[in-house]
Amino acid sequence: MGRTERRHGLSKALLGLPQAFSNLPDHARQKLAESATVRTFARNEVVIPPGQLSPPVVALRSGLLVLSFTGDVEGGIASDFVRPLDVFSGSTRLRIFSSGTLSAVSASAAVLWPVEAFREALLSSADFAVWYLDGLERRLAHHYLHRARVVHLSGEAQYAYFLWAMSEPTTDGRRLMKVKIPQQLVASYLGVGREEVSRRKTLLEKTGHISQTSAGLELMDSIVHLFSLEDAGSRMPGELPFVTGLDA
């Protein structure tokens, strides 16, 4: 099970969060820090269950979370992923019930706030509110574009695109997918069978596009050519080249 720890004071409660939290006025930062709960979650542990009234706002420090909904697929249908520095909120309105399940894909660390406290922080600073809303808009736009792109790709290109979106660049110029995502979860997100995900992964390994290392799954530069968006005519309306678009 995960661990809960109350943090009082700015230096610890807001540690590892986006700079916008540190830019809040002193009184707003203090109140937000005092209302924060720092949590660690074990793999597969539920962060927010379905039907929870006024679910908390979650800022992820490390690890990976998944938002899923009940369906015929074992473990539910994966809808979206929450990555480090993402701020997740089902709603900033009061007395709203959560509709899906937010759970940890890997061991994760996060800061949680009551929705009332986070609303107060948004109201206390126009800059903070603009940052939050702008980030939410970008996140939704990237999510919709990614889902649309996945639909228009097929086979190995679809799986390669997913891996690239879930990976991150390293300081030595490589690109790694550090968190091992269960194949069943990937399958439900892509809308294919688990066996198909296994087949696609094996093919990408055999063709040298990906390689399993001690640090995680390494993606080679060649994998980009499987879903290249350099040809403007192949892009979705309003879509930027993938390498710069979703990494912004």
C-alpha positions as CSV (number, residue, x, y, z in Angstrom):
1,M,0.0,0.0,0.0
2,G,1.1,3.6,-0.5
3,R,2.1,6.0,2.2
4,T,0.4,9.2,3.3
5,E,2.3,12.1,4.8
6,R,1.2,15.6,5.7
7,R,3.7,18.3,4.8
8,H,3.6,21.7,6.3
9,G,5.8,24.4,4.9
10,L,6.6,25.6,1.4
11,S,10.0,23.9,1.0
12,K,8.5,20.3,1.1
13,A,4.9,20.4,0.1
14,L,5.5,22.2,-3.3
15,L,8.8,20.4,-4.0
16,G,9.1,18.9,-7.4
17,L,6.0,20.7,-8.8
18,P,5.8,23.1,-11.8
19,Q,7.3,26.5,-11.3
20,A,3.9,28.1,-11.4
21,F,3.3,26.9,-7.8
22,S,6.4,28.7,-6.6
23,N,5.3,31.8,-8.3
24,L,2.1,32.1,-6.3
25,P,1.8,35.0,-3.9
26,D,3.3,34.1,-0.5
27,H,-0.1,33.8,1.3
28,A,-1.5,31.6,-1.4
29,R,1.5,29.3,-1.5
30,Q,1.4,28.9,2.3
31,K,-2.3,28.0,2.3
32,L,-1.9,25.6,-0.6
33,A,1.1,24.0,1.2
34,E,-0.8,23.6,4.4
35,S,-3.7,21.9,2.7
36,A,-1.5,19.5,0.7
37,T,-1.2,15.8,1.3
38,V,1.9,14.1,0.0
39,R,1.2,10.5,-1.1
40,T,3.2,7.6,-2.5
41,F,1.2,4.9,-4.4
42,A,2.2,1.3,-5.0
43,R,1.8,-0.2,-8.5
44,N,-1.9,-0.8,-9.3
45,E,-3.1,1.2,-6.2
46,V,-6.2,3.3,-6.7
47,V,-5.6,7.1,-6.4
48,I,-9.2,8.2,-7.1
49,P,-12.0,5.6,-7.1
50,P,-15.1,5.9,-9.4
51,G,-17.9,7.7,-7.7
52,Q,-15.8,9.7,-5.2
53,L,-17.5,13.0,-4.3
54,S,-15.3,16.1,-4.9
55,P,-12.2,14.1,-5.9
56,P,-8.9,15.8,-5.0
57,V,-6.6,17.6,-7.4
58,V,-3.5,15.6,-8.1
59,A,-0.1,16.9,-9.1
60,L,2.2,14.0,-10.1
61,R,5.9,14.2,-9.0
62,S,7.1,10.9,-10.3
63,G,5.7,7.6,-11.7
64,L,2.7,7.2,-14.0
65,L,-1.0,7.2,-13.5
66,V,-3.8,6.0,-15.8
67,L,-7.4,7.1,-16.0
68,S,-9.7,4.2,-16.9
69,F,-13.3,3.4,-17.2
70,T,-15.3,0.3,-16.6
71,G,-15.8,-1.8,-19.7
72,D,-15.7,-5.4,-21.0
73,V,-11.9,-5.2,-21.1
74,E,-10.2,-6.8,-18.1
75,G,-9.0,-3.9,-15.9
76,G,-11.2,-1.4,-17.7
77,I,-10.6,0.8,-20.7
78,A,-7.6,3.1,-20.5
79,S,-8.5,6.6,-21.5
80,D,-5.5,8.8,-20.6
81,F,-2.2,8.8,-18.7
82,V,-1.0,11.3,-16.1
83,R,2.8,11.9,-16.2
84,P,5.2,13.7,-14.0
85,L,4.5,17.5,-13.6
86,D,0.9,16.9,-14.9
87,V,-1.9,18.4,-12.7
88,F,-5.0,16.2,-12.9
89,S,-8.4,17.3,-11.9
90,G,-11.7,15.6,-12.8
91,S,-13.4,18.9,-12.1
92,T,-12.7,22.1,-10.1
93,R,-16.4,22.3,-9.4
94,L,-17.6,21.4,-5.9
95,R,-19.7,18.3,-5.2
96,I,-18.9,16.5,-8.5
97,F,-18.5,12.8,-8.5
98,S,-15.5,11.2,-10.2
99,S,-16.6,9.1,-13.3
100,G,-13.5,7.0,-13.9
101,T,-10.7,5.4,-11.9
102,L,-7.3,7.0,-11.5
103,S,-4.7,4.4,-10.5
104,A,-0.9,4.0,-10.4
105,V,0.7,2.2,-13.3
106,S,4.0,2.1,-11.4
107,A,5.2,3.3,-8.0
108,S,4.3,6.9,-8.0
109,A,4.5,10.1,-5.8
110,A,2.0,12.8,-5.9
111,V,0.6,15.9,-4.0
112,L,-3.1,16.0,-3.4
113,W,-5.3,19.0,-2.5
114,P,-9.0,19.2,-1.6
115,V,-10.7,20.7,-4.6
116,E,-11.9,23.7,-2.4
117,A,-8.3,24.6,-1.6
118,F,-7.1,24.4,-5.2
119,R,-10.1,26.5,-6.3
120,E,-9.0,29.1,-3.7
121,A,-5.5,29.2,-5.1
122,L,-6.9,29.7,-8.7
123,L,-9.0,32.6,-7.5
124,S,-6.0,34.1,-5.6
125,S,-3.8,34.6,-8.6
126,A,-4.8,35.4,-12.2
127,D,-1.4,34.3,-13.4
128,F,-1.8,30.9,-11.7
129,A,-5.3,30.5,-13.1
130,V,-4.1,31.3,-16.6
131,W,-1.2,28.9,-16.3
132,Y,-3.6,26.1,-15.1
133,L,-6.2,26.7,-17.8
134,D,-3.6,27.1,-20.5
135,G,-2.0,23.8,-19.5
136,L,-5.4,22.1,-19.3
137,E,-6.2,23.3,-22.8
138,R,-2.9,22.1,-24.2
139,R,-3.2,18.8,-22.5
140,L,-6.7,18.2,-23.9
141,A,-5.6,19.3,-27.4
142,H,-2.6,17.0,-27.4
143,H,-4.8,14.2,-26.1
144,Y,-7.4,14.6,-28.8
145,L,-4.8,14.9,-31.5
146,H,-2.9,11.9,-30.3
147,R,-6.1,9.8,-30.2
148,A,-7.0,11.0,-33.7
149,R,-3.6,10.2,-35.0
150,V,-3.7,6.7,-33.5
151,V,-6.9,6.0,-35.4
152,H,-5.3,7.0,-38.7
153,L,-2.2,4.8,-38.1
154,S,-2.1,1.1,-38.4
155,G,-0.2,-1.9,-37.1
156,E,3.4,-1.2,-35.9
157,A,3.1,2.5,-36.7
158,Q,0.3,2.9,-34.2
159,Y,2.2,1.1,-31.4
160,A,5.4,3.0,-32.3
161,Y,3.5,6.3,-31.9
162,F,2.2,5.3,-28.5
163,L,5.7,4.3,-27.3
164,W,7.1,7.6,-28.5
165,A,4.4,9.6,-26.7
166,M,5.0,7.7,-23.4
167,S,8.8,7.9,-23.5
168,E,11.0,10.8,-22.6
169,P,14.4,12.2,-23.7
170,T,17.5,11.6,-21.6
171,T,20.4,13.9,-20.9
172,D,22.7,11.8,-23.2
173,G,20.4,12.1,-26.2
174,R,18.5,8.8,-26.0
175,R,14.8,8.3,-25.6
176,L,13.5,5.9,-22.9
177,M,10.2,4.6,-21.8
178,K,11.1,4.1,-18.1
179,V,7.8,2.8,-16.8
180,K,6.8,-0.7,-17.9
181,I,3.1,-0.4,-18.9
182,P,1.3,-3.8,-18.8
183,Q,0.4,-5.0,-22.3
184,Q,-3.3,-5.3,-21.4
185,L,-3.4,-1.6,-20.5
186,V,-1.7,-0.7,-23.8
187,A,-4.1,-3.0,-25.7
188,S,-7.2,-1.3,-24.1
189,Y,-5.8,2.1,-24.9
190,L,-5.1,1.3,-28.5
191,G,-8.3,-0.8,-28.9
192,V,-6.6,-4.0,-30.0
193,G,-6.0,-7.4,-28.4
194,R,-3.2,-8.1,-26.0
195,E,-1.7,-10.7,-28.4
196,E,-1.5,-8.0,-31.1
197,V,0.4,-5.7,-28.7
198,S,2.9,-8.5,-28.0
199,R,3.3,-9.2,-31.8
200,R,3.9,-5.5,-32.5
201,K,6.5,-5.2,-29.8
202,T,8.3,-8.3,-31.0
203,L,8.4,-7.0,-34.5
204,L,9.8,-3.6,-33.5
205,E,12.5,-5.4,-31.4
206,K,13.4,-7.6,-34.3
207,T,13.7,-4.7,-36.7
208,G,15.9,-2.7,-34.3
209,H,13.5,0.1,-33.6
210,I,13.3,-0.6,-29.8
211,S,15.6,-2.3,-27.3
212,Q,15.1,-3.4,-23.7
213,T,17.8,-2.0,-21.4
214,S,18.3,-1.9,-17.6
215,A,17.1,1.7,-17.6
216,G,13.9,0.9,-19.6
217,L,12.7,0.5,-23.2
218,E,15.0,2.5,-25.5
219,L,13.6,3.9,-28.7
220,M,15.9,4.3,-31.6
221,D,15.8,7.3,-33.9
222,S,14.6,5.2,-36.7
223,I,11.2,4.6,-35.0
224,V,10.1,8.1,-35.9
225,H,10.0,7.2,-39.6
226,L,7.1,4.7,-38.9
227,F,4.8,7.6,-38.1
228,S,6.6,10.6,-39.5
229,L,4.5,13.8,-39.8
230,E,7.1,15.8,-41.7
231,D,4.8,15.6,-44.8
232,A,2.4,18.4,-44.0
233,G,-0.3,16.7,-46.1
234,S,-0.3,13.7,-43.7
235,R,-1.1,15.8,-40.5
236,M,-4.4,16.1,-38.8
237,P,-5.9,19.6,-39.0
238,G,-4.0,22.0,-36.7
239,E,-1.4,19.3,-35.8
240,L,2.3,20.2,-35.3
241,P,5.2,17.8,-36.2
242,F,4.9,15.2,-33.5
243,V,8.5,15.5,-32.1
244,T,8.0,19.1,-31.3
245,G,4.3,19.2,-30.9
246,L,3.6,16.9,-28.0
247,D,6.9,17.5,-26.3
248,A,6.2,21.2,-25.9
